[in-house]
Amino acid sequence: MAGVMEGVRVLEVAQYTFVPAAGAVLADWGADVIKVEHPVTGDQQRGLLRVGGTDNTGAINFLMEHANRGKRSIGLDLSRPEGREILYELARGADVFLTNYLPATRQRLQIDVEHLRAVNPRIIYARGTALGERGPERDKGGYDSTAFWARGGSGMGGTRPDADMPALQPGAAYGDSIGGMTIAGGIAAALFRRERTGEPSVVDISLLGTGVWAMGCSLTAAMLSGGGPAIPSNAAFMNPLVGIYPTRDGGFLMLTMLQGHVYWEDTCEHLGRPDLARDPRFATPEAFAKNAAEAVRELREIFLTRTLEEWRERLASMKGQWGPFQTLQQVATDPQVLANHHIVEVPTGDGGTFRLVASPVQFDEQPPSLRRGPEHAQHTEEVLLELGLEWDRIAELKRVGAIN
Protein backbone atom coordinates (compact mmCIF):
# COMPACT_ATOMS: atom_id res chain seq x y z
CA MET A 1 0.00 0.00 0.00
CA ALA A 2 1.24 3.48 -0.82
CA GLY A 3 2.62 5.27 2.26
CA VAL A 4 0.22 8.21 2.14
CA MET A 5 1.22 9.14 5.71
CA GLU A 6 4.94 8.73 5.12
CA GLY A 7 6.84 11.45 6.96
CA VAL A 8 4.11 11.86 9.60
CA ARG A 9 5.21 11.06 13.15
CA VAL A 10 2.61 10.04 15.73
CA LEU A 11 3.36 9.92 19.45
CA GLU A 12 0.91 7.55 21.15
CA VAL A 13 0.28 7.40 24.90
CA ALA A 14 -2.63 5.00 25.07
CA GLN A 15 -3.68 1.52 26.15
CA TYR A 16 -6.11 -1.24 25.16
CA THR A 17 -7.69 -1.02 21.67
CA PHE A 18 -9.89 2.03 21.02
CA VAL A 19 -7.18 4.68 20.59
CA PRO A 20 -4.24 2.35 19.78
CA ALA A 21 -6.32 1.00 16.88
CA ALA A 22 -6.16 4.50 15.39
CA GLY A 23 -2.38 4.43 15.67
CA ALA A 24 -2.39 1.03 13.95
CA VAL A 25 -4.39 2.42 11.03
CA LEU A 26 -2.03 5.38 10.70
CA ALA A 27 0.92 2.97 10.77
CA ASP A 28 -0.77 0.94 8.03
CA TRP A 29 -0.91 4.17 6.02
CA GLY A 30 2.81 4.79 6.45
CA ALA A 31 3.10 6.97 9.56
CA ASP A 32 5.92 6.45 12.06
CA VAL A 33 3.96 5.66 15.22
CA ILE A 34 5.92 5.63 18.49
CA LYS A 35 3.99 3.86 21.22
CA VAL A 36 4.91 5.02 24.73
CA GLU A 37 4.46 2.29 27.34
CA HIS A 38 5.29 2.14 31.02
CA PRO A 39 8.79 0.64 31.25
CA VAL A 40 7.70 -2.09 33.69
CA THR A 41 4.02 -2.86 33.10
CA GLY A 42 3.61 -1.81 29.45
CA ASP A 43 0.21 -1.55 27.81
CA GLN A 44 -2.13 -3.31 30.25
CA GLN A 45 -3.74 -5.11 27.33
CA ARG A 46 -0.59 -7.22 27.01
CA GLY A 47 -1.74 -9.01 30.16
CA LEU A 48 -5.26 -9.93 29.03
CA LEU A 49 -5.09 -13.71 28.69
CA ARG A 50 -8.71 -14.46 27.80
CA VAL A 51 -11.08 -12.25 25.81
CA GLY A 52 -14.59 -13.05 24.61
CA GLY A 53 -14.15 -16.71 25.46
CA THR A 54 -10.93 -16.94 23.43
CA ASP A 55 -7.54 -17.70 24.97
CA ASN A 56 -4.86 -15.11 24.25
CA THR A 57 -1.91 -17.16 25.44
CA GLY A 58 -0.35 -18.22 22.13
CA ALA A 59 2.84 -17.01 20.49
CA ILE A 60 0.85 -14.27 18.75
CA ASN A 61 -0.99 -11.86 21.07
CA PHE A 62 -3.98 -11.19 18.83
CA LEU A 63 -5.20 -8.19 20.82
CA MET A 64 -1.84 -6.41 20.63
CA GLU A 65 -1.23 -7.29 16.99
CA HIS A 66 -4.63 -5.98 15.89
CA ALA A 67 -4.21 -2.60 17.58
CA ASN A 68 -0.43 -2.12 17.40
CA ARG A 69 0.84 -3.48 14.07
CA GLY A 70 3.61 -1.45 12.50
CA LYS A 71 4.47 0.69 15.54
CA ARG A 72 7.65 1.16 17.51
CA SER A 73 7.51 0.80 21.30
CA ILE A 74 9.48 2.83 23.84
CA GLY A 75 9.40 2.17 27.59
CA LEU A 76 9.04 5.52 29.38
CA ASP A 77 7.86 6.36 32.90
CA LEU A 78 5.88 9.58 32.53
CA SER A 79 5.45 9.95 36.28
CA ARG A 80 9.15 10.87 36.51
CA PRO A 81 10.40 14.30 35.37
CA GLU A 82 13.15 12.60 33.36
CA GLY A 83 10.56 10.52 31.52
CA ARG A 84 8.37 13.51 30.75
CA GLU A 85 11.38 15.43 29.43
CA ILE A 86 12.04 12.64 26.93
CA LEU A 87 8.36 12.69 25.92
CA TYR A 88 8.56 16.43 25.34
CA GLU A 89 11.71 16.00 23.24
CA LEU A 90 9.87 13.44 21.13
CA ALA A 91 6.85 15.73 20.89
CA ARG A 92 8.93 18.55 19.43
CA GLY A 93 9.40 16.48 16.29
CA ALA A 94 5.94 14.89 16.21
CA ASP A 95 2.92 15.80 14.10
CA VAL A 96 0.28 14.11 16.23
CA PHE A 97 -0.13 13.28 19.91
CA LEU A 98 -2.63 10.48 20.48
CA THR A 99 -4.01 9.49 23.88
CA ASN A 100 -6.92 7.89 25.71
CA TYR A 101 -5.88 8.86 29.23
CA LEU A 102 -8.62 10.48 31.32
CA PRO A 103 -8.50 14.24 32.07
CA ALA A 104 -7.19 13.89 35.64
CA THR A 105 -4.42 11.53 34.53
CA ARG A 106 -3.44 13.80 31.65
CA GLN A 107 -3.10 16.69 34.06
CA ARG A 108 -1.19 14.67 36.65
CA LEU A 109 1.28 13.42 34.06
CA GLN A 110 1.43 16.86 32.41
CA ILE A 111 0.53 15.51 28.97
CA ASP A 112 -2.65 17.49 28.29
CA VAL A 113 -3.13 19.88 25.38
CA GLU A 114 -1.46 22.87 27.05
CA HIS A 115 1.61 20.82 28.02
CA LEU A 116 2.19 19.40 24.54
CA ARG A 117 1.41 22.71 22.79
CA ALA A 118 3.96 24.43 25.05
CA VAL A 119 6.74 22.36 23.47
CA ASN A 120 5.21 22.08 19.97
CA PRO A 121 2.56 24.66 19.03
CA ARG A 122 1.86 22.85 15.74
CA ILE A 123 1.12 19.45 17.19
CA ILE A 124 -2.30 17.92 16.52
CA TYR A 125 -3.72 16.65 19.80
CA ALA A 126 -6.12 13.70 19.43
CA ARG A 127 -7.91 12.22 22.43
CA GLY A 128 -10.31 9.32 22.51
CA THR A 129 -12.63 8.90 25.48
CA ALA A 130 -15.50 6.68 26.51
CA LEU A 131 -18.13 9.36 27.03
CA GLY A 132 -16.72 12.59 25.58
CA GLU A 133 -14.74 15.58 26.82
CA ARG A 134 -17.78 17.51 28.06
CA GLY A 135 -20.70 16.83 30.36
CA PRO A 136 -21.05 15.51 33.91
CA GLU A 137 -19.44 12.15 33.07
CA ARG A 138 -16.36 13.39 31.23
CA ASP A 139 -14.09 11.95 33.91
CA LYS A 140 -15.51 8.43 33.66
CA GLY A 141 -13.79 5.64 31.79
CA GLY A 142 -15.44 2.84 29.87
CA TYR A 143 -15.14 0.18 27.21
CA ASP A 144 -16.81 -0.31 23.89
CA SER A 145 -19.24 -2.80 25.45
CA THR A 146 -20.50 -0.11 27.85
CA ALA A 147 -20.24 3.13 25.87
CA PHE A 148 -20.48 2.14 22.20
CA TRP A 149 -22.65 -0.98 22.30
CA ALA A 150 -24.91 -0.64 25.33
CA ARG A 151 -25.25 3.11 25.79
CA GLY A 152 -25.06 4.04 22.10
CA GLY A 153 -28.12 1.97 21.18
CA SER A 154 -26.64 -0.85 19.12
CA GLY A 155 -27.26 -3.46 21.82
CA MET A 156 -30.99 -2.85 22.05
CA GLY A 157 -31.18 -2.29 18.31
CA GLY A 158 -29.74 -5.76 17.72
CA THR A 159 -31.98 -7.49 20.26
CA ARG A 160 -34.94 -9.59 19.16
CA PRO A 161 -38.28 -8.48 20.64
CA ASP A 162 -38.79 -11.87 22.27
CA ALA A 163 -35.30 -12.04 23.83
CA ASP A 164 -34.89 -12.18 27.61
CA MET A 165 -31.68 -10.13 27.56
CA PRO A 166 -30.12 -7.49 25.30
CA ALA A 167 -27.75 -8.77 22.63
CA LEU A 168 -24.07 -8.92 23.48
CA GLN A 169 -21.49 -7.14 21.35
CA PRO A 170 -20.64 -9.57 18.52
CA GLY A 171 -16.88 -9.64 18.95
CA ALA A 172 -13.89 -8.50 21.00
CA ALA A 173 -12.97 -4.82 20.50
CA TYR A 174 -15.89 -4.42 18.08
CA GLY A 175 -16.71 -0.79 18.86
CA ASP A 176 -13.04 -0.08 19.60
CA SER A 177 -12.04 -1.05 16.07
CA ILE A 178 -14.78 1.04 14.48
CA GLY A 179 -13.91 3.95 16.76
CA GLY A 180 -10.19 3.65 16.02
CA MET A 181 -10.87 3.94 12.30
CA THR A 182 -12.94 7.07 13.04
CA ILE A 183 -10.09 8.63 15.03
CA ALA A 184 -7.67 7.96 12.16
CA GLY A 185 -10.02 9.75 9.77
CA GLY A 186 -10.27 12.71 12.14
CA ILE A 187 -6.49 12.93 12.38
CA ALA A 188 -6.17 12.80 8.60
CA ALA A 189 -8.63 15.71 8.32
CA ALA A 190 -6.69 17.67 10.96
CA LEU A 191 -3.42 17.09 9.10
CA PHE A 192 -5.08 18.33 5.91
CA ARG A 193 -6.32 21.46 7.68
CA ARG A 194 -2.89 22.16 9.13
CA GLU A 195 -1.32 21.71 5.71
CA ARG A 196 -3.77 24.22 4.24
CA THR A 197 -3.92 26.81 7.04
CA GLY A 198 -1.01 26.11 9.39
CA GLU A 199 -3.49 25.71 12.25
CA PRO A 200 -3.35 22.56 14.40
CA SER A 201 -6.53 21.00 15.77
CA VAL A 202 -7.64 19.25 18.91
CA VAL A 203 -9.43 16.11 17.72
CA ASP A 204 -12.03 14.52 20.02
CA ILE A 205 -13.69 11.14 19.45
CA SER A 206 -15.65 9.12 21.98
CA LEU A 207 -16.97 5.58 21.99
CA LEU A 208 -20.39 6.95 22.87
CA GLY A 209 -20.36 9.39 19.94
CA THR A 210 -19.22 6.68 17.56
CA GLY A 211 -21.98 4.38 18.82
CA VAL A 212 -24.62 7.08 18.40
CA TRP A 213 -23.35 7.73 14.86
CA ALA A 214 -23.54 4.02 14.03
CA MET A 215 -27.24 4.08 14.98
CA GLY A 216 -27.77 7.46 13.33
CA CYS A 217 -30.42 6.52 10.76
CA SER A 218 -32.62 4.67 13.24
CA LEU A 219 -32.04 7.24 15.98
CA THR A 220 -33.08 10.10 13.70
CA ALA A 221 -36.20 8.15 12.72
CA ALA A 222 -36.97 7.52 16.39
CA MET A 223 -36.68 11.21 17.21
CA LEU A 224 -38.90 12.16 14.28
CA SER A 225 -41.49 9.57 15.30
CA GLY A 226 -41.99 11.21 18.68
CA GLY A 227 -40.63 8.35 20.74
CA GLY A 228 -42.48 5.44 19.18
CA PRO A 229 -40.81 2.52 17.39
CA ALA A 230 -39.31 4.26 14.36
CA ILE A 231 -38.48 1.07 12.49
CA PRO A 232 -40.71 -1.93 13.25
CA SER A 233 -38.92 -4.99 14.59
CA ASN A 234 -40.38 -6.92 11.67
CA ALA A 235 -39.14 -4.45 9.07
CA ALA A 236 -39.90 -6.88 6.22
CA PHE A 237 -43.60 -7.05 7.03
CA MET A 238 -44.52 -5.65 3.59
CA ASN A 239 -41.52 -6.98 1.68
CA PRO A 240 -40.73 -10.70 1.79
CA LEU A 241 -37.39 -10.05 0.08
CA VAL A 242 -36.04 -8.29 3.17
CA GLY A 243 -35.31 -10.72 5.96
CA ILE A 244 -33.39 -13.70 7.29
CA TYR A 245 -34.06 -17.18 5.92
CA PRO A 246 -32.67 -20.43 7.37
CA THR A 247 -31.25 -23.16 5.15
CA ARG A 248 -31.40 -26.95 5.46
CA ASP A 249 -28.03 -27.28 7.23
CA GLY A 250 -28.66 -24.61 9.86
CA GLY A 251 -27.17 -21.75 7.86
CA PHE A 252 -28.84 -18.42 7.15
CA LEU A 253 -29.22 -16.02 4.23
CA MET A 254 -29.84 -12.29 4.50
CA LEU A 255 -32.06 -10.88 1.74
CA THR A 256 -32.18 -7.09 1.37
CA MET A 257 -33.99 -6.24 -1.85
CA LEU A 258 -35.59 -2.94 -0.90
CA GLN A 259 -37.50 -2.79 -4.21
CA GLY A 260 -38.91 -6.22 -3.55
CA HIS A 261 -41.34 -6.73 -6.40
CA VAL A 262 -38.81 -5.45 -8.94
CA TYR A 263 -36.65 -8.50 -8.12
CA TRP A 264 -39.46 -10.98 -7.47
CA GLU A 265 -39.51 -12.68 -10.87
CA ASP A 266 -35.73 -13.09 -11.06
CA THR A 267 -35.65 -14.37 -7.49
CA CYS A 268 -38.33 -16.96 -8.21
CA GLU A 269 -36.37 -18.16 -11.24
CA HIS A 270 -33.24 -18.68 -9.14
CA LEU A 271 -35.22 -20.44 -6.46
CA GLY A 272 -36.52 -22.91 -9.03
CA ARG A 273 -40.10 -21.71 -8.56
CA PRO A 274 -40.95 -19.47 -11.55
CA ASP A 275 -44.62 -20.25 -10.93
CA LEU A 276 -44.58 -18.00 -7.87
CA ALA A 277 -43.89 -14.96 -10.05
CA ARG A 278 -47.18 -15.63 -11.88
CA ASP A 279 -49.13 -16.51 -8.74
CA PRO A 280 -52.03 -14.01 -8.43
CA ARG A 281 -51.12 -13.52 -4.76
CA PHE A 282 -47.79 -11.98 -5.76
CA ALA A 283 -48.14 -10.95 -9.40
CA THR A 284 -48.59 -7.20 -8.82
CA PRO A 285 -46.81 -4.89 -6.38
CA GLU A 286 -50.06 -4.36 -4.50
CA ALA A 287 -50.78 -8.07 -4.19
CA PHE A 288 -47.15 -8.74 -3.29
CA ALA A 289 -47.38 -6.34 -0.33
CA LYS A 290 -50.85 -7.48 0.71
CA ASN A 291 -49.85 -11.14 0.78
CA ALA A 292 -46.35 -10.65 2.16
CA ALA A 293 -46.85 -13.12 5.02
CA GLU A 294 -47.81 -15.86 2.55
CA ALA A 295 -44.75 -15.09 0.40
CA VAL A 296 -42.53 -15.33 3.48
CA ARG A 297 -43.96 -18.78 4.25
CA GLU A 298 -43.31 -19.91 0.66
CA LEU A 299 -39.73 -18.61 0.78
CA ARG A 300 -39.01 -20.27 4.12
CA GLU A 301 -40.10 -23.65 2.79
CA ILE A 302 -37.98 -23.23 -0.34
CA PHE A 303 -34.80 -22.14 1.44
CA LEU A 304 -35.05 -25.11 3.81
CA THR A 305 -34.69 -27.50 0.86
CA ARG A 306 -30.98 -26.77 0.27
CA THR A 307 -27.80 -26.12 2.24
CA LEU A 308 -26.23 -22.69 2.57
CA GLU A 309 -23.43 -23.62 0.20
CA GLU A 310 -25.89 -24.93 -2.38
CA TRP A 311 -27.82 -21.68 -2.21
CA ARG A 312 -24.61 -19.65 -2.53
CA GLU A 313 -23.87 -21.38 -5.81
CA ARG A 314 -27.45 -21.21 -7.08
CA LEU A 315 -27.95 -17.52 -6.23
CA ALA A 316 -24.56 -16.32 -7.49
CA SER A 317 -26.10 -14.75 -10.62
CA MET A 318 -29.25 -13.42 -8.96
CA LYS A 319 -29.86 -9.72 -9.56
CA GLY A 320 -31.14 -8.90 -6.08
CA GLN A 321 -29.02 -8.15 -3.03
CA TRP A 322 -28.31 -10.92 -0.55
CA GLY A 323 -25.51 -12.28 1.60
CA PRO A 324 -24.72 -15.38 3.63
CA PHE A 325 -24.34 -15.22 7.39
CA GLN A 326 -20.75 -16.37 7.92
CA THR A 327 -18.81 -17.65 10.90
CA LEU A 328 -15.41 -16.09 11.51
CA GLN A 329 -13.83 -19.23 10.08
CA GLN A 330 -15.84 -18.75 6.89
CA VAL A 331 -14.93 -15.05 6.69
CA ALA A 332 -11.24 -16.04 6.91
CA THR A 333 -11.57 -18.11 3.73
CA ASP A 334 -14.10 -15.97 1.83
CA PRO A 335 -12.74 -15.58 -1.74
CA GLN A 336 -13.97 -12.00 -1.96
CA VAL A 337 -12.31 -11.06 1.33
CA LEU A 338 -9.04 -12.60 0.19
CA ALA A 339 -9.17 -11.17 -3.33
CA ASN A 340 -9.44 -7.66 -1.88
CA HIS A 341 -6.56 -8.21 0.59
CA HIS A 342 -8.68 -7.66 3.69
CA ILE A 343 -6.61 -10.41 5.33
CA VAL A 344 -2.85 -10.46 4.70
CA GLU A 345 0.23 -12.43 5.68
CA VAL A 346 2.51 -10.69 8.18
CA PRO A 347 6.14 -11.79 8.81
CA THR A 348 6.84 -12.89 12.38
CA GLY A 349 10.52 -12.01 12.13
CA ASP A 350 11.78 -15.56 12.56
CA GLY A 351 10.96 -16.75 9.05
CA GLY A 352 7.32 -17.52 9.75
CA THR A 353 4.11 -15.63 9.05
CA PHE A 354 0.68 -15.18 10.55
CA ARG A 355 -2.51 -13.74 9.11
CA LEU A 356 -3.81 -10.36 10.24
CA VAL A 357 -6.89 -8.34 9.30
CA ALA A 358 -5.94 -5.20 7.37
CA SER A 359 -7.56 -1.83 7.97
CA PRO A 360 -10.21 -1.34 5.26
CA VAL A 361 -8.93 1.78 3.45
CA GLN A 362 -6.63 1.09 0.51
CA PHE A 363 -4.74 3.50 -1.72
CA ASP A 364 -3.78 3.46 -5.40
CA GLU A 365 -5.16 -0.06 -5.91
CA GLN A 366 -2.29 -1.52 -3.92
CA PRO A 367 -2.62 -4.30 -1.32
CA PRO A 368 -1.61 -3.34 2.22
CA SER A 369 1.83 -4.29 3.52
CA LEU A 370 1.71 -4.82 7.28
CA ARG A 371 4.38 -5.25 9.93
CA ARG A 372 3.75 -6.99 13.21
CA GLY A 373 3.36 -5.11 16.46
CA PRO A 374 6.35 -4.35 18.70
CA GLU A 375 7.40 -6.22 21.79
CA HIS A 376 7.16 -4.21 25.00
CA ALA A 377 9.67 -1.33 24.84
CA GLN A 378 11.42 -3.01 21.91
CA HIS A 379 12.62 0.24 20.33
CA THR A 380 13.53 2.33 23.36
CA GLU A 381 17.24 2.71 22.63
CA GLU A 382 16.67 3.00 18.87
CA VAL A 383 14.24 5.91 19.27
CA LEU A 384 16.41 7.68 21.86
CA LEU A 385 19.49 7.42 19.66
CA GLU A 386 17.50 8.87 16.76
CA LEU A 387 16.53 11.69 19.11
CA GLY A 388 20.22 12.47 19.55
CA LEU A 389 20.76 11.18 23.08
CA GLU A 390 24.23 10.00 24.02
CA TRP A 391 24.78 6.63 25.67
CA ASP A 392 25.70 8.18 29.00
CA ARG A 393 22.34 9.96 29.21
CA ILE A 394 20.52 6.76 28.21
CA ALA A 395 22.38 4.93 30.97
CA GLU A 396 21.36 7.61 33.48
CA LEU A 397 17.71 7.36 32.41
CA LYS A 398 17.86 3.63 33.03
CA ARG A 399 19.50 4.16 36.42
CA VAL A 400 16.70 6.43 37.67
CA GLY A 401 13.98 4.17 36.19
CA ALA A 402 12.70 6.63 33.58
CA ILE A 403 13.27 4.00 30.86
CA ASN A 404 13.76 0.26 31.01
C-alpha positions in Angstrom: 0.0 0.0 0.0 1.2 3.5 -0.8 2.6 5.3 2.3 0.2 8.2 2.1 1.2 9.1 5.7 4.9 8.7 5.1 6.8 11.5 7.0 4.1 11.9 9.6 5.2 11.1 13.1 2.6 10.0 15.7 3.4 9.9 19.5 0.9 7.6 21.2 0.3 7.4 24.9 -2.6 5.0 25.1 -3.7 1.5 26.2 -6.1 -1.2 25.2 -7.7 -1.0 21.7 -9.9 2.0 21.0 -7.2 4.7 20.6 -4.2 2.4 19.8 -6.3 1.0 16.9 -6.2 4.5 15.4 -2.4 4.4 15.7 -2.4 1.0 14.0 -4.4 2.4 11.0 -2.0 5.4 10.7 0.9 3.0 10.8 -0.8 0.9 8.0 -0.9 4.2 6.0 2.8 4.8 6.5 3.1 7.0 9.6 5.9 6.5 12.1 4.0 5.7 15.2 5.9 5.6 18.5 4.0 3.9 21.2 4.9 5.0 24.7 4.5 2.3 27.3 5.3 2.1 31.0 8.8 0.6 31.2 7.7 -2.1 33.7 4.0 -2.9 33.1 3.6 -1.8 29.5 0.2 -1.5 27.8 -2.1 -3.3 30.2 -3.7 -5.1 27.3 -0.6 -7.2 27.0 -1.7 -9.0 30.2 -5.3 -9.9 29.0 -5.1 -13.7 28.7 -8.7 -14.5 27.8 -11.1 -12.3 25.8 -14.6 -13.0 24.6 -14.2 -16.7 25.5 -10.9 -16.9 23.4 -7.5 -17.7 25.0 -4.9 -15.1 24.3 -1.9 -17.2 25.4 -0.3 -18.2 22.1 2.8 -17.0 20.5 0.8 -14.3 18.8 -1.0 -11.9 21.1 -4.0 -11.2 18.8 -5.2 -8.2 20.8 -1.8 -6.4 20.6 -1.2 -7.3 17.0 -4.6 -6.0 15.9 -4.2 -2.6 17.6 -0.4 -2.1 17.4 0.8 -3.5 14.1 3.6 -1.5 12.5 4.5 0.7 15.5 7.7 1.2 17.5 7.5 0.8 21.3 9.5 2.8 23.8 9.4 2.2 27.6 9.0 5.5 29.4 7.9 6.4 32.9 5.9 9.6 32.5 5.5 10.0 36.3 9.1 10.9 36.5 10.4 14.3 35.4 13.1 12.6 33.4 10.6 10.5 31.5 8.4 13.5 30.8 11.4 15.4 29.4 12.0 12.6 26.9 8.4 12.7 25.9 8.6 16.4 25.3 11.7 16.0 23.2 9.9 13.4 21.1 6.8 15.7 20.9 8.9 18.5 19.4 9.4 16.5 16.3 5.9 14.9 16.2 2.9 15.8 14.1 0.3 14.1 16.2 -0.1 13.3 19.9 -2.6 10.5 20.5 -4.0 9.5 23.9 -6.9 7.9 25.7 -5.9 8.9 29.2 -8.6 10.5 31.3 -8.5 14.2 32.1 -7.2 13.9 35.6 -4.4 11.5 34.5 -3.4 13.8 31.6 -3.1 16.7 34.1 -1.2 14.7 36.7 1.3 13.4 34.1 1.4 16.9 32.4 0.5 15.5 29.0 -2.7 17.5 28.3 -3.1 19.9 25.4 -1.5 22.9 27.1 1.6 20.8 28.0 2.2 19.4 24.5 1.4 22.7 22.8 4.0 24.4 25.0 6.7 22.4 23.5 5.2 22.1 20.0 2.6 24.7 19.0 1.9 22.9 15.7 1.1 19.4 17.2 -2.3 17.9 16.5 -3.7 16.7 19.8 -6.1 13.7 19.4 -7.9 12.2 22.4 -10.3 9.3 22.5 -12.6 8.9 25.5 -15.5 6.7 26.5 -18.1 9.4 27.0 -16.7 12.6 25.6 -14.7 15.6 26.8 -17.8 17.5 28.1 -20.7 16.8 30.4 -21.0 15.5 33.9 -19.4 12.1 33.1 -16.4 13.4 31.2 -14.1 11.9 33.9 -15.5 8.4 33.7 -13.8 5.6 31.8 -15.4 2.8 29.9 -15.1 0.2 27.2 -16.8 -0.3 23.9 -19.2 -2.8 25.5 -20.5 -0.1 27.8 -20.2 3.1 25.9 -20.5 2.1 22.2 -22.7 -1.0 22.3 -24.9 -0.6 25.3 -25.2 3.1 25.8 -25.1 4.0 22.1 -28.1 2.0 21.2 -26.6 -0.8 19.1 -27.3 -3.5 21.8 -31.0 -2.9 22.1 -31.2 -2.3 18.3 -29.7 -5.8 17.7 -32.0 -7.5 20.3 -34.9 -9.6 19.2 -38.3 -8.5 20.6 -38.8 -11.9 22.3 -35.3 -12.0 23.8 -34.9 -12.2 27.6 -31.7 -10.1 27.6 -30.1 -7.5 25.3 -27.7 -8.8 22.6 -24.1 -8.9 23.5 -21.5 -7.1 21.4 -20.6 -9.6 18.5 -16.9 -9.6 19.0 -13.9 -8.5 21.0 -13.0 -4.8 20.5 -15.9 -4.4 18.1 -16.7 -0.8 18.9 -13.0 -0.1 19.6 -12.0 -1.0 16.1 -14.8 1.0 14.5 -13.9 3.9 16.8 -10.2 3.6 16.0 -10.9 3.9 12.3 -12.9 7.1 13.0 -10.1 8.6 15.0 -7.7 8.0 12.2 -10.0 9.8 9.8 -10.3 12.7 12.1 -6.5 12.9 12.4 -6.2 12.8 8.6 -8.6 15.7 8.3 -6.7 17.7 11.0 -3.4 17.1 9.1 -5.1 18.3 5.9 -6.3 21.5 7.7 -2.9 22.2 9.1 -1.3 21.7 5.7 -3.8 24.2 4.2 -3.9 26.8 7.0 -1.0 26.1 9.4 -3.5 25.7 12.3 -3.3 22.6 14.4 -6.5 21.0 15.8 -7.6 19.2 18.9 -9.4 16.1 17.7 -12.0 14.5 20.0 -13.7 11.1 19.5 -15.7 9.1 22.0 -17.0 5.6 22.0 -20.4 7.0 22.9 -20.4 9.4 19.9 -19.2 6.7 17.6 -22.0 4.4 18.8 -24.6 7.1 18.4 -23.3 7.7 14.9 -23.5 4.0 14.0 -27.2 4.1 15.0 -27.8 7.5 13.3 -30.4 6.5 10.8 -32.6 4.7 13.2 -32.0 7.2 16.0 -33.1 10.1 13.7 -36.2 8.2 12.7 -37.0 7.5 16.4 -36.7 11.2 17.2 -38.9 12.2 14.3 -41.5 9.6 15.3 -42.0 11.2 18.7 -40.6 8.4 20.7 -42.5 5.4 19.2 -40.8 2.5 17.4 -39.3 4.3 14.4 -38.5 1.1 12.5 -40.7 -1.9 13.3 -38.9 -5.0 14.6 -40.4 -6.9 11.7 -39.1 -4.5 9.1 -39.9 -6.9 6.2 -43.6 -7.0 7.0 -44.5 -5.6 3.6 -41.5 -7.0 1.7 -40.7 -10.7 1.8 -37.4 -10.0 0.1 -36.0 -8.3 3.2 -35.3 -10.7 6.0 -33.4 -13.7 7.3 -34.1 -17.2 5.9 -32.7 -20.4 7.4 -31.2 -23.2 5.1 -31.4 -26.9 5.5 -28.0 -27.3 7.2 -28.7 -24.6 9.9 -27.2 -21.7 7.9 -28.8 -18.4 7.2 -29.2 -16.0 4.2 -29.8 -12.3 4.5 -32.1 -10.9 1.7 -32.2 -7.1 1.4 -34.0 -6.2 -1.9 -35.6 -2.9 -0.9 -37.5 -2.8 -4.2 -38.9 -6.2 -3.6 -41.3 -6.7 -6.4 -38.8 -5.5 -8.9 -36.7 -8.5 -8.1 -39.5 -11.0 -7.5 -39.5 -12.7 -10.9 -35.7 -13.1 -11.1 -35.6 -14.4 -7.5 -38.3 -17.0 -8.2 -36.4 -18.2 -11.2 -33.2 -18.7 -9.1 -35.2 -20.4 -6.5 -36.5 -22.9 -9.0 -40.1 -21.7 -8.6 -41.0 -19.5 -11.5 -44.6 -20.2 -10.9 -44.6 -18.0 -7.9 -43.9 -15.0 -10.1 -47.2 -15.6 -11.9 -49.1 -16.5 -8.7 -52.0 -14.0 -8.4 -51.1 -13.5 -4.8 -47.8 -12.0 -5.8 -48.1 -10.9 -9.4 -48.6 -7.2 -8.8 -46.8 -4.9 -6.4 -50.1 -4.4 -4.5 -50.8 -8.1 -4.2 -47.2 -8.7 -3.3 -47.4 -6.3 -0.3 -50.9 -7.5 0.7 -49.8 -11.1 0.8 -46.3 -10.7 2.2 -46.8 -13.1 5.0 -47.8 -15.9 2.5 -44.8 -15.1 0.4 -42.5 -15.3 3.5 -44.0 -18.8 4.3 -43.3 -19.9 0.7 -39.7 -18.6 0.8 -39.0 -20.3 4.1 -40.1 -23.6 2.8 -38.0 -23.2 -0.3 -34.8 -22.1 1.4 -35.1 -25.1 3.8 -34.7 -27.5 0.9 -31.0 -26.8 0.3 -27.8 -26.1 2.2 -26.2 -22.7 2.6 -23.4 -23.6 0.2 -25.9 -24.9 -2.4 -27.8 -21.7 -2.2 -24.6 -19.7 -2.5 -23.9 -21.4 -5.8 -27.4 -21.2 -7.1 -28.0 -17.5 -6.2 -24.6 -16.3 -7.5 -26.1 -14.8 -10.6 -29.3 -13.4 -9.0 -29.9 -9.7 -9.6 -31.1 -8.9 -6.1 -29.0 -8.2 -3.0 -28.3 -10.9 -0.6 -25.5 -12.3 1.6 -24.7 -15.4 3.6 -24.3 -15.2 7.4 -20.8 -16.4 7.9 -18.8 -17.7 10.9 -15.4 -16.1 11.5 -13.8 -19.2 10.1 -15.8 -18.7 6.9 -14.9 -15.1 6.7 -11.2 -16.0 6.9 -11.6 -18.1 3.7 -14.1 -16.0 1.8 -12.7 -15.6 -1.7 -14.0 -12.0 -2.0 -12.3 -11.1 1.3 -9.0 -12.6 0.2 -9.2 -11.2 -3.3 -9.4 -7.7 -1.9 -6.6 -8.2 0.6 -8.7 -7.7 3.7 -6.6 -10.4 5.3 -2.9 -10.5 4.7 0.2 -12.4 5.7 2.5 -10.7 8.2 6.1 -11.8 8.8 6.8 -12.9 12.4 10.5 -12.0 12.1 11.8 -15.6 12.6 11.0 -16.8 9.1 7.3 -17.5 9.8 4.1 -15.6 9.1 0.7 -15.2 10.5 -2.5 -13.7 9.1 -3.8 -10.4 10.2 -6.9 -8.3 9.3 -5.9 -5.2 7.4 -7.6 -1.8 8.0 -10.2 -1.3 5.3 -8.9 1.8 3.5 -6.6 1.1 0.5 -4.7 3.5 -1.7 -3.8 3.5 -5.4 -5.2 -0.1 -5.9 -2.3 -1.5 -3.9 -2.6 -4.3 -1.3 -1.6 -3.3 2.2 1.8 -4.3 3.5 1.7 -4.8 7.3 4.4 -5.2 9.9 3.7 -7.0 13.2 3.4 -5.1 16.5 6.4 -4.4 18.7 7.4 -6.2 21.8 7.2 -4.2 25.0 9.7 -1.3 24.8 11.4 -3.0 21.9 12.6 0.2 20.3 13.5 2.3 23.4 17.2 2.7 22.6 16.7 3.0 18.9 14.2 5.9 19.3 16.4 7.7 21.9 19.5 7.4 19.7 17.5 8.9 16.8 16.5 11.7 19.1 20.2 12.5 19.5 20.8 11.2 23.1 24.2 10.0 24.0 24.8 6.6 25.7 25.7 8.2 29.0 22.3 10.0 29.2 20.5 6.8 28.2 22.4 4.9 31.0 21.4 7.6 33.5 17.7 7.4 32.4 17.9 3.6 33.0 19.5 4.2 36.4 16.7 6.4 37.7 14.0 4.2 36.2 12.7 6.6 33.6 13.3 4.0 30.9 13.8 0.3 31.0 
